[in-house]
């Protein structure tokens, strides 16, 4: 506490980050938040390692966050992790769904960073790393592909929008987020289909009104939910065709298009 006050008094421009411990609940978590609230700490570092399904079931975690709190959140370590369970495409899709909720709550979740990142294939301490390597080969996982796609299309403004789905499916297994990048004047629409059937999504017409005539669609799929690998395809489509967009079963899609007149 003394260090925090001394730094803040002399270096007002520095953002200080506290910690909420190694888990999203428990004594350390509660104590960390209590200290952050009492001192008005700028940002608190939460860590969230959970089984894949947890991220699907808890996308509303930050929706009910008390917006009057001074302290914002840095999700400093997070990802699908369960003791003895290896990285899978199922986990990557669950992480993609959770990213849409982080973007929706970007007013309080200021940063997020996946962990752990690297492990040598023959010397793993656990099996939840994003990138594996040997002496001469690098092996990115599906989780890496998801984080890369999200990082390249982060944007700086969240755009509320509505998405109509063709089938009666569990809405928790379908997610979307729309952000706008003011530097490139580009909209990025993220769509996750975690169901076992192809879906057709009808995109809000107001979103694609007054944009350029073509859009880029990137789609991440895999041969199996239990695979560690995924395949990314990219193609151009007329923006007008986005009124009805096909989402392959068990896929993560990012659609990007530019404003016609920035």
RAJOUR-V429232 format. One line per field, one symbol per residue. ss: DSSP state (a for helix, b for strand, c for the rest). phi: phi as a letter, one per 30 degrees, with the letter a starting at -180 (. if undefined). psi: psi as a letter, one per 30 degrees, with the letter a starting at -180 (. if undefined). A space follows every 10 residues. Layout:
BEGIN
ss=???
phi=???
psi=???
END
This chain:
BEGIN
ss=caaaaaaaaa ccccccbbbc ccccccaaaa aaaaaaaaac ccbbbbbbbb caaaaaaccc cccccccccc cbbbbbbbbb ccccccccaa aaaaaaaaaa aaaaccccbb bbbbcccbbb cccccccccc bbbccccbbb caaaaaaaaa aaccccbbcc ccbbbccccc aaabbbbbbb bccccbbbbb bbbcccccbb bbbcaaaacc bccbbbbbbb bccccccccc bbbbbbbbaa aaacbbbccc bbbbbbbbbc cc
phi=.ddedddddc bddddcccbc idbdajdddd ddddddddci eebccccbcb dededddbdc ecdcdddddd dcbcddbald abeicddbde dddddddded ddddcddccd babdadcbad ecbddbbbdd bcacdbbcbd cddddddddd ddbdibbdcd acbccdcdbd ddcbbbabbb cddchbcbcc bcccccbdbc ccdedddcdi cddbbcccbc bbdaddddca cccbacbded ddebcdcedh bbbbcbacdd be
psi=eeeeeeeeee iffkkkkakg aglglaeeee eeeeeeeefh kekkjkkjkl lefefefhfg efegkjffke kakjiekllk kkkfklklee eeeeeeeeee eeefhffejf lkkkllekkk efhkeahhle kllafgkkik leeeeeeeee efheafkkjk lkkkkfljlj ffgkllkklk jfefhkkjjk kkjglgkklk kjkkefegkh llfllkkkkk llfkfflfll kkkklklkef ffejkkjlki lkkkkklkke j.
END
